Amino acid sequence: MTLKKNYIAGEWVDGEDAIANINPSDTNDVIGEYAQAGTAQLEEAVLAARRAFPAWSTGSIQARSEILDRIGQAILDRRVELGRLLAREEGKTLPEATGEVARAGQIFKYFAGEVLQLRGELQPSVRPGLDVSVTREPLGVIGLITPWNFPIAIPAWKIAPALAYGNCVVFKPAELVPGSAHALAEIIVAAGVPAGVFNLAMGPGRVIGDALVNHPHVDAVSFTGSQNTGRNIAAAAIGRMAKVQLEMGGKNPLVVLDDADLDTAVECAVNGAFFSTGQRCTASSRLVVTAGIHDRFIEAVVERLNGLVVDDALKDGTHIGPVVDERQLQQDQDYINIGSDEGAQLLCGGERVERATPGFYLTPALFTETTADMRINREEIFGPVASVIRADDYEQALAVANDTEFGLSAGIVTQSLKHASHFKRFSQAGMVMVNVPTAGVDYHVPFGGRKGSSYGAREQGSYAREFYTTVKTAYTSA
Ligand code: ADP
């Protein structure tokens, strides 16, 4: 098996160590061996990015746009092969994985256009004879740290804007999913990105991630991952005055009101809570359901869940792939036990099951008779586990929906314009969904949350420029 290498200062280099990439649908299947960078290599990557910055940031925006477009096109052209790789290493189903790859391609194409959209402002000064211009400039070297659950889309939505606005990048992907990151790096290199502008440094978060966050020549850090890691990264980055952006967890509510269309409610709940094995930060883990539809809704959800196939991510007909690894599976099962101990009723699922190949298979778990203060309703589980909280009416449902330290996505299923409009305004989340699942977003509009879910500027769409550029105000006397 050939070692997949890191890309540092324009060269593919061996690491200090290597890890095996294991298929969670079949732990006998080793996808590849991936080099792990050491801290000296990370240092080299950062310095190479620093050296490349002056030319890249002042070079032709036409060339930059074309490079991003080529990357996007190459991803789209290879979406079937890359989707297979992604499903094989992460465990989401083939259609989900292929969809994610396509989205990554579209993101690069979007930012190929965005390169040409950067504009400034020219204003008269309050002082006669002066003009004031407000322009945006790139930051410098950006450290990008990504999680395992979207192995190509999240790297894409950080790398594409970083490069588009003229920054250089050191990219550290999650340890569990180096395959998609490496394939993406190959595409970026083949598209003609100059040496040092883009660097791939695979390695453990506590070593390589930590070194990146603390490096004095890294001007900004964009991180997606867990809340604990995010907090530590923010403290370290702010400690040395680096710009930082964090996307962390969610405990997203889906409110279902009495007047909801039942099929829509079931579709939103099942898709939002359990597809992608519930391993999305936008997953609906709390189903807040008003009393008049509560029993009918649960009955219909359970019927739907019983028809879902939990199996190998690459198999035709699989609806839910495996959990990503043993540690995550253990966490899911621990929370299932916690929920039962707290007095919630496990109505279905939550069992580890065996399939033709050894993997981390867990049936979708639905808790009922839960209360908002239970740990399963307060802490992010990040697996195929959801709970139903009964509410008396819309007002109580809204209060429960907002009663969380998170605020990423929130949904409502209702036919009432009044309640939908009220919810859009008063939901304390960065993204609000009406009659659509809490998970599943467009790539050209801002993504991000409030409260403990996110920190710093929004990602994606033209809003990404808030993080990846800095503003300059210049005064000119005629
Ligand atoms: P999870 O628990 O889901 O793996 P993490 O927040 O630990 O989530 O991981 C998200 C990303 O952050 C990964 O790329 C991981 O390697 C990285 N990471 C983990 N610990 C640190 C750290 N101390 N400093 C920087 N990055 C880290």
Residues whose N, C-alpha, C, O or C-beta is under 5 A from the ligand:
A	BS01	ADP	I145 T146 P147 K172 P173 A174 E175 G203 P204 G205 R206 G209 D210 T224 G225 S226 T229
